[in-house]
Amino acid sequence: MHFVINVFVAGVCFISLILFKEIFNKIMKVLLSVVGCGTLSYALSILIKKCGEWFGCWSGDAKYIFSNFLWILPIVLVVYIIICFIITKRNKA
């Protein structure tokens, strides 16, 4: 259930950034971006933990969620920054 909630929160953050990009100031955009990337990274780390439990790779200790979160967050941030850069480049053209 935590996975679903985190994916929903991340989706709401990203969709609100897209829909209200002219209304929000830069601080609000950064705040929504950080919350969205953080919750998406946490959701992906929960998904990796659950897949490990389902396929029998490990016992499913909760300590793996935090370690997975630490290497997933930079990846999600880089992908998000690349997507934002592509979108702003298309809007200018």
PyMOL commands that set and color helices and strands:
alter all, ss='L'
color gray80, all
select helices_A, chain A and resi 2-19+26-55+63-92
alter helices_A, ss='H'
color red, helices_A
deselect
rebuild
show_as cartoon
